[in-house]
Amino acid sequence: SGNTTTIDLPNRGLKSFNYNYCYWSVSKDHPDFVDQNKVYHDLGEDVVESAFEGYNICIFAYGQTGSGKTFTMMGGKDDNDEGLIPRICKNLVREMDEREGEFCMELSFLEIFNEKLYDLLPEAQRKLKGKKEPLKVRVDPKRGVVVNGLTKHRGESYSAIMRLLDLGMSHRTVAETKMNSVSSRSHAVFIIELTQRNGKTSKVNLVDLAGSERQENAGTQGASLKAGININKSLTFLRQVIEKLARVSKHQGKVKQKRGAGEHISMRNTQLTYLLQDSLGGNSKTTMVGAISPSSHH
């Protein structure tokens, strides 16, 4: 209720957690049911506004496999169930049209699978004749985070963007586990770069994370087990980075830190945090959606 989520844990009783927003989305018949439009209104509208103001943006859903992260970010088959990514893209295009040529938009789509980056969009697939080759990420002093060889596509219309999204998702690595018949085995990152006439850019990272999982519940083995280990590792380091950034931000709000006295935050531990670093700290805004499942496995 309100901004509090309460969970009844077996043998441990009730545990309550407070957030900026809490949504019930399990059953549409429930009186407190919240639809995708409300989620976008609360979380997505600020993404669009901030991107045009020059901020780097990162928004992602975090949770266990099968808890609804992809539904939150991408949506379902019904038009009314469009997720955050399609709604954000639709309104970015609408805002660009209203500004009449003041901005241009470029799009990229990649996945992080077993700590390696792969381009999900068609040009790269055709050039490599269907063979996936890993890409390397680096930090440029002027441009920030750069992925060498990652293809860029013009975002000229919402329909063109959705075709790229659908095609990229079809190339994404998935596998069946005991907890999810189509479990994402990679993190998918849809990157939008907005460039103003004066050359100033902002970057929007829209992330559909793979889910954390316990091996005994998922029943994974072999290659799927290795992927699960790498997924859990990257999610653990992402959580640690977010926690450290929150602590530093809270401390700086109370007292000005001396140079060199701050907590060290390493972004290089995993490809995920290395890729997202310019959208997690500095001139950026980050939104995390916690996807919670009522399943006893979770």
C-alpha positions as a Markdown table, in Angstrom:
| # | Residue | x | y | z |
|---|---|---|---|---|
| 1 | Ser | 0.0 | 0.0 | 0.0 |
| 2 | Gly | 1.2 | 3.5 | -0.8 |
| 3 | Asn | 5.0 | 3.5 | -1.1 |
| 4 | Thr | 5.5 | 0.4 | 1.0 |
| 5 | Thr | 5.7 | -3.2 | -0.1 |
| 6 | Thr | 5.2 | -5.9 | 2.6 |
| 7 | Ile | 6.2 | -9.5 | 2.1 |
| 8 | Asp | 5.0 | -12.4 | 4.3 |
| 9 | Leu | 8.1 | -14.7 | 4.5 |
| 10 | Pro | 7.7 | -18.3 | 5.7 |
| 11 | Asn | 9.0 | -18.7 | 9.3 |
| 12 | Arg | 10.2 | -15.1 | 9.3 |
| 13 | Gly | 6.9 | -13.1 | 9.4 |
| 14 | Leu | 6.2 | -9.7 | 7.7 |
| 15 | Lys | 8.9 | -7.6 | 6.2 |
| 16 | Ser | 8.2 | -4.1 | 4.9 |
| 17 | Phe | 10.3 | -2.1 | 2.4 |
| 18 | Asn | 9.8 | 1.6 | 1.4 |
| 19 | Tyr | 10.3 | 2.9 | -2.2 |
| 20 | Asn | 9.6 | 6.1 | -4.1 |
| 21 | Tyr | 6.8 | 4.2 | -5.9 |
| 22 | Cys | 5.2 | 0.8 | -5.4 |
| 23 | Tyr | 2.9 | -0.9 | -7.9 |
| 24 | Trp | 0.7 | -4.0 | -7.9 |
| 25 | Ser | 0.6 | -5.5 | -11.3 |
| 26 | Val | -0.1 | -9.2 | -10.8 |
| 27 | Ser | -3.8 | -9.3 | -11.5 |
| 28 | Lys | -5.8 | -6.7 | -13.4 |
| 29 | Asp | -8.9 | -7.5 | -11.3 |
| 30 | His | -7.1 | -6.3 | -8.1 |
| 31 | Pro | -8.4 | -2.9 | -6.9 |
| 32 | Asp | -4.8 | -1.6 | -6.5 |
| 33 | Phe | -3.7 | -2.8 | -10.0 |
| 34 | Val | -1.4 | -0.3 | -11.8 |
| 35 | Asp | -1.0 | -0.4 | -15.6 |
| 36 | Gln | 2.0 | 0.3 | -17.8 |
| 37 | Asn | 0.8 | 3.8 | -18.5 |
| 38 | Lys | 1.0 | 4.8 | -14.8 |
| 39 | Val | 4.5 | 3.3 | -14.6 |
| 40 | Tyr | 5.6 | 5.4 | -17.6 |
| 41 | His | 4.0 | 8.6 | -16.1 |
| 42 | Asp | 5.9 | 8.2 | -12.9 |
| 43 | Leu | 9.2 | 6.9 | -14.2 |
| 44 | Gly | 9.5 | 7.5 | -17.9 |
| 45 | Glu | 8.4 | 11.1 | -18.4 |
| 46 | Asp | 11.4 | 12.5 | -16.5 |
| 47 | Val | 13.7 | 10.4 | -18.7 |
| 48 | Val | 12.4 | 12.2 | -21.8 |
| 49 | Glu | 12.6 | 15.7 | -20.2 |
| 50 | Ser | 16.1 | 15.1 | -18.7 |
| 51 | Ala | 17.5 | 13.7 | -22.0 |
| 52 | Phe | 16.7 | 17.0 | -23.8 |
| 53 | Glu | 18.2 | 18.9 | -20.9 |
| 54 | Gly | 21.6 | 17.2 | -21.5 |
| 55 | Tyr | 21.6 | 14.6 | -18.8 |
| 56 | Asn | 22.9 | 11.0 | -19.3 |
| 57 | Ile | 20.1 | 8.6 | -18.3 |
| 58 | Cys | 20.0 | 5.0 | -17.2 |
| 59 | Ile | 16.9 | 3.1 | -16.3 |
| 60 | Phe | 16.7 | -0.6 | -15.6 |
| 61 | Ala | 14.6 | -3.4 | -14.0 |
| 62 | Tyr | 16.4 | -5.6 | -11.4 |
| 63 | Gly | 15.0 | -8.9 | -10.1 |
| 64 | Gln | 15.0 | -12.6 | -10.3 |
| 65 | Thr | 14.3 | -14.5 | -13.5 |
| 66 | Gly | 10.6 | -14.7 | -14.3 |
| 67 | Ser | 9.7 | -11.7 | -12.1 |
| 68 | Gly | 8.6 | -9.4 | -14.9 |
| 69 | Lys | 11.6 | -7.3 | -15.8 |
| 70 | Thr | 11.3 | -7.7 | -19.6 |
| 71 | Phe | 7.5 | -7.0 | -19.3 |
| 72 | Thr | 8.3 | -3.8 | -17.4 |
| 73 | Met | 10.9 | -2.7 | -19.9 |
| 74 | Met | 9.6 | -4.0 | -23.2 |
| 75 | Gly | 6.0 | -4.8 | -22.5 |
| 76 | Gly | 3.5 | -7.4 | -23.8 |
| 77 | Lys | 1.8 | -8.1 | -27.0 |
| 78 | Asp | -1.2 | -5.8 | -26.3 |
| 79 | Asp | -0.6 | -2.1 | -27.3 |
| 80 | Asn | -1.8 | -1.1 | -23.9 |
| 81 | Asp | 1.0 | -3.2 | -22.4 |
| 82 | Glu | 3.8 | -1.3 | -24.0 |
| 83 | Gly | 6.7 | -1.1 | -21.6 |
| 84 | Leu | 9.0 | 1.7 | -20.6 |
| 85 | Ile | 11.4 | 1.4 | -23.5 |
| 86 | Pro | 8.8 | 1.7 | -26.3 |
| 87 | Arg | 7.0 | 4.5 | -24.5 |
| 88 | Ile | 10.2 | 6.5 | -23.9 |
| 89 | Cys | 11.2 | 6.1 | -27.5 |
| 90 | Lys | 7.7 | 7.2 | -28.7 |
| 91 | Asn | 7.8 | 10.4 | -26.7 |
| 92 | Leu | 11.5 | 11.1 | -27.5 |
| 93 | Val | 10.5 | 11.1 | -31.2 |
| 94 | Arg | 7.4 | 13.2 | -30.5 |
| 95 | Glu | 9.5 | 15.8 | -28.7 |
| 96 | Met | 12.1 | 15.8 | -31.5 |
| 97 | Asp | 9.4 | 16.4 | -34.1 |
| 98 | Glu | 8.2 | 19.4 | -32.1 |
| 99 | Arg | 11.7 | 20.9 | -31.9 |
| 100 | Glu | 12.1 | 20.7 | -35.7 |
| 101 | Gly | 15.6 | 19.6 | -36.4 |
| 102 | Glu | 17.3 | 20.9 | -33.2 |
| 103 | Phe | 18.3 | 17.3 | -32.3 |
| 104 | Cys | 19.3 | 14.2 | -34.1 |
| 105 | Met | 19.0 | 10.7 | -32.7 |
| 106 | Glu | 21.2 | 7.6 | -33.1 |
| 107 | Leu | 20.4 | 4.2 | -31.8 |
| 108 | Ser | 22.4 | 1.1 | -30.9 |
| 109 | Phe | 21.4 | -2.2 | -29.3 |
| 110 | Leu | 23.8 | -4.7 | -27.7 |
| 111 | Glu | 23.8 | -7.6 | -25.3 |
| 112 | Ile | 26.3 | -8.6 | -22.6 |
| 113 | Phe | 26.6 | -12.4 | -22.6 |
| 114 | Asn | 29.2 | -14.2 | -20.5 |
| 115 | Glu | 30.9 | -10.9 | -19.9 |
| 116 | Lys | 31.3 | -10.2 | -23.7 |
| 117 | Leu | 29.5 | -7.5 | -25.7 |
| 118 | Tyr | 27.7 | -8.4 | -28.9 |
| 119 | Asp | 25.9 | -6.1 | -31.4 |
| 120 | Leu | 22.2 | -7.1 | -31.8 |
| 121 | Leu | 21.3 | -5.0 | -34.8 |
| 122 | Pro | 21.2 | -6.3 | -38.4 |
| 123 | Glu | 24.1 | -4.7 | -40.1 |
| 124 | Ala | 26.6 | -6.3 | -37.8 |
| 125 | Gln | 24.8 | -9.6 | -38.3 |
| 126 | Arg | 25.1 | -9.4 | -42.1 |
| 127 | Lys | 28.7 | -8.3 | -42.1 |
| 128 | Leu | 29.7 | -11.3 | -40.0 |
| 129 | Lys | 27.5 | -13.7 | -41.9 |
| 130 | Gly | 25.6 | -14.7 | -38.8 |
| 131 | Lys | 28.7 | -15.2 | -36.7 |
| 132 | Lys | 28.8 | -13.1 | -33.5 |
| 133 | Glu | 32.1 | -11.4 | -32.7 |
| 134 | Pro | 32.6 | -9.7 | -29.3 |
| 135 | Leu | 33.1 | -6.0 | -29.1 |
| 136 | Lys | 35.4 | -4.0 | -26.9 |
| 137 | Val | 34.4 | -1.1 | -24.7 |
| 138 | Arg | 36.7 | 1.8 | -23.8 |
| 139 | Val | 36.5 | 5.3 | -22.3 |
| 140 | Asp | 37.4 | 8.2 | -24.6 |
| 141 | Pro | 38.5 | 11.4 | -22.8 |
| 142 | Lys | 36.1 | 13.5 | -24.9 |
| 143 | Arg | 33.2 | 11.1 | -25.9 |
| 144 | Gly | 33.0 | 9.1 | -22.7 |
| 145 | Val | 32.2 | 5.4 | -23.0 |
| 146 | Val | 32.6 | 4.0 | -26.5 |
| 147 | Val | 32.0 | 0.5 | -27.9 |
| 148 | Asn | 34.3 | -0.2 | -30.8 |
| 149 | Gly | 32.5 | -1.5 | -33.9 |
| 150 | Leu | 29.0 | -1.0 | -32.5 |
| 151 | Thr | 26.6 | 0.0 | -35.3 |
| 152 | Lys | 24.5 | 3.1 | -35.0 |
| 153 | His | 21.1 | 3.7 | -36.7 |
| 154 | Arg | 19.1 | 6.9 | -37.2 |
| 155 | Gly | 16.0 | 7.1 | -35.2 |
| 156 | Glu | 13.8 | 8.9 | -37.7 |
| 157 | Ser | 10.4 | 7.5 | -36.7 |
| 158 | Tyr | 8.8 | 5.5 | -33.9 |
| 159 | Ser | 8.0 | 2.6 | -36.3 |
| 160 | Ala | 11.6 | 2.4 | -37.4 |
| 161 | Ile | 12.8 | 2.3 | -33.8 |
| 162 | Met | 10.4 | -0.5 | -33.0 |
| 163 | Arg | 11.6 | -2.5 | -35.9 |
| 164 | Leu | 15.1 | -2.3 | -34.6 |
| 165 | Leu | 14.0 | -3.2 | -31.1 |
| 166 | Asp | 12.1 | -6.2 | -32.3 |
| 167 | Leu | 14.9 | -7.4 | -34.5 |
| 168 | Gly | 17.5 | -6.9 | -31.8 |
| 169 | Met | 15.3 | -8.8 | -29.2 |
| 170 | Ser | 15.1 | -11.7 | -31.7 |
| 171 | His | 18.9 | -12.0 | -31.7 |
| 172 | Arg | 19.1 | -12.0 | -28.0 |
| 173 | Thr | 20.4 | -15.1 | -26.2 |
| 174 | Val | 17.7 | -16.9 | -24.3 |
| 175 | Ala | 17.4 | -20.4 | -22.8 |
| 176 | Glu | 14.9 | -22.6 | -20.9 |
| 177 | Thr | 15.3 | -23.1 | -17.2 |
| 178 | Lys | 13.0 | -24.6 | -14.6 |
| 179 | Met | 12.0 | -21.1 | -13.5 |
| 180 | Asn | 11.4 | -19.6 | -17.0 |
| 181 | Ser | 10.9 | -21.2 | -20.3 |
| 182 | Val | 12.4 | -18.2 | -22.2 |
| 183 | Ser | 14.9 | -16.9 | -19.6 |
| 184 | Ser | 17.1 | -14.1 | -20.8 |
| 185 | Arg | 20.7 | -15.2 | -20.6 |
| 186 | Ser | 22.2 | -11.8 | -21.3 |
| 187 | His | 21.8 | -8.1 | -20.4 |
| 188 | Ala | 20.3 | -6.1 | -23.3 |
| 189 | Val | 21.2 | -2.4 | -23.5 |
| 190 | Phe | 19.3 | -0.1 | -25.9 |
| 191 | Ile | 21.4 | 3.0 | -26.3 |
| 192 | Ile | 20.0 | 6.3 | -27.5 |
| 193 | Glu | 22.3 | 9.3 | -28.3 |
| 194 | Leu | 20.7 | 12.7 | -28.7 |
| 195 | Thr | 23.0 | 15.3 | -30.3 |
| 196 | Gln | 22.2 | 19.0 | -30.4 |
| 197 | Arg | 23.1 | 21.4 | -33.2 |
| 198 | Asn | 26.0 | 22.8 | -31.0 |
| 199 | Gly | 27.4 | 19.2 | -30.7 |
| 200 | Lys | 26.4 | 18.6 | -27.1 |
| 201 | Thr | 25.2 | 15.1 | -26.6 |
| 202 | Ser | 23.2 | 13.1 | -24.0 |
| 203 | Lys | 23.0 | 9.4 | -23.7 |
| 204 | Val | 20.0 | 7.3 | -22.6 |
| 205 | Asn | 20.7 | 3.7 | -21.6 |
| 206 | Leu | 17.6 | 1.6 | -21.5 |
| 207 | Val | 18.5 | -1.8 | -19.9 |
| 208 | Asp | 16.7 | -5.1 | -19.8 |
| 209 | Leu | 18.7 | -7.0 | -17.3 |
| 210 | Ala | 19.0 | -10.8 | -17.1 |
| 211 | Gly | 17.5 | -12.2 | -13.9 |
| 212 | Ser | 19.4 | -13.3 | -10.9 |
| 213 | Glu | 18.8 | -17.0 | -10.0 |
| 214 | Arg | 19.7 | -19.8 | -7.7 |
| 215 | Gln | 21.1 | -22.8 | -9.5 |
| 216 | Glu | 19.2 | -25.3 | -7.5 |
| 217 | Asn | 15.9 | -23.6 | -8.4 |
| 218 | Ala | 16.8 | -22.9 | -12.1 |
| 219 | Gly | 18.2 | -26.4 | -12.7 |
| 220 | Thr | 20.9 | -25.0 | -15.0 |
| 221 | Gln | 24.0 | -26.9 | -16.0 |
| 222 | Gly | 26.9 | -26.7 | -18.5 |
| 223 | Ala | 26.8 | -23.5 | -20.7 |
| 224 | Ser | 23.6 | -22.3 | -19.1 |
| 225 | Leu | 25.1 | -22.7 | -15.6 |
| 226 | Lys | 28.2 | -20.6 | -16.7 |
| 227 | Ala | 25.9 | -17.9 | -18.1 |
| 228 | Gly | 24.0 | -17.9 | -14.8 |
| 229 | Ile | 27.2 | -17.4 | -12.8 |
| 230 | Asn | 28.3 | -14.5 | -14.9 |
| 231 | Ile | 24.8 | -12.9 | -14.7 |
| 232 | Asn | 24.8 | -13.1 | -10.9 |
| 233 | Lys | 28.3 | -11.7 | -10.7 |
| 234 | Ser | 27.5 | -8.7 | -12.8 |
| 235 | Leu | 24.3 | -8.0 | -10.9 |
| 236 | Thr | 26.2 | -8.2 | -7.6 |
| 237 | Phe | 28.7 | -5.6 | -8.8 |
| 238 | Leu | 25.9 | -3.4 | -10.2 |
| 239 | Arg | 24.2 | -3.5 | -6.8 |
| 240 | Gln | 27.5 | -2.6 | -5.0 |
| 241 | Val | 28.1 | 0.3 | -7.3 |
| 242 | Ile | 24.6 | 1.7 | -6.8 |
| 243 | Glu | 24.9 | 1.3 | -3.0 |
| 244 | Lys | 28.3 | 3.1 | -3.0 |
| 245 | Leu | 27.0 | 5.9 | -5.1 |
| 246 | Ala | 24.0 | 6.3 | -2.8 |
| 247 | Arg | 26.3 | 6.5 | 0.2 |
| 248 | Val | 28.6 | 9.0 | -1.4 |
| 249 | Ser | 25.6 | 11.1 | -2.5 |
| 250 | Lys | 24.1 | 11.0 | 1.0 |
| 251 | His | 27.4 | 12.0 | 2.6 |
| 252 | Gln | 28.1 | 14.8 | 0.2 |
| 253 | Gly | 24.7 | 16.2 | 1.0 |
| 254 | Lys | 25.6 | 16.6 | 4.7 |
| 255 | Val | 29.3 | 17.6 | 4.5 |
| 256 | Lys | 31.7 | 18.5 | 1.7 |
| 257 | Gln | 34.3 | 15.8 | 1.3 |
| 258 | Lys | 37.9 | 16.6 | 1.1 |
| 259 | Arg | 39.7 | 15.6 | -2.1 |
| 260 | Gly | 40.7 | 11.9 | -2.0 |
| 261 | Ala | 38.5 | 11.2 | 1.0 |
| 262 | Gly | 35.6 | 9.7 | -0.9 |
| 263 | Glu | 34.8 | 6.0 | -1.2 |
| 264 | His | 36.4 | 4.3 | -4.1 |
| 265 | Ile | 33.9 | 3.1 | -6.7 |
| 266 | Ser | 35.3 | 0.7 | -9.3 |
| 267 | Met | 33.3 | 0.5 | -12.5 |
| 268 | Arg | 35.7 | -1.9 | -14.2 |
| 269 | Asn | 34.7 | -5.1 | -12.3 |
| 270 | Thr | 32.2 | -6.1 | -15.0 |
| 271 | Gln | 31.3 | -5.2 | -18.5 |
| 272 | Leu | 27.9 | -4.0 | -17.4 |
| 273 | Thr | 29.1 | -1.4 | -14.9 |
| 274 | Tyr | 32.0 | -0.4 | -17.2 |
| 275 | Leu | 29.5 | 0.2 | -20.1 |
| 276 | Leu | 27.0 | 2.2 | -17.9 |
| 277 | Gln | 29.5 | 4.2 | -15.9 |
| 278 | Asp | 28.8 | 7.6 | -17.6 |
| 279 | Ser | 25.1 | 7.1 | -16.9 |
| 280 | Leu | 25.5 | 6.0 | -13.3 |
| 281 | Gly | 27.6 | 8.9 | -11.9 |
| 282 | Gly | 28.4 | 12.5 | -12.6 |
| 283 | Asn | 26.0 | 14.4 | -14.9 |
| 284 | Ser | 23.4 | 11.6 | -14.9 |
| 285 | Lys | 20.1 | 10.3 | -13.6 |
| 286 | Thr | 19.5 | 6.6 | -12.7 |
| 287 | Thr | 16.2 | 4.9 | -12.1 |
| 288 | Met | 16.1 | 1.3 | -10.8 |
| 289 | Val | 12.8 | -0.7 | -10.9 |
| 290 | Gly | 12.7 | -3.6 | -8.5 |
| 291 | Ala | 10.7 | -6.5 | -10.0 |
| 292 | Ile | 9.2 | -8.7 | -7.3 |
| 293 | Ser | 7.5 | -12.0 | -7.9 |
| 294 | Pro | 4.9 | -13.5 | -5.5 |
| 295 | Ser | 6.3 | -17.0 | -6.4 |
| 296 | Ser | 7.7 | -18.9 | -3.4 |
| 297 | His | 10.8 | -19.7 | -5.5 |
| 298 | His | 11.6 | -16.0 | -5.4 |
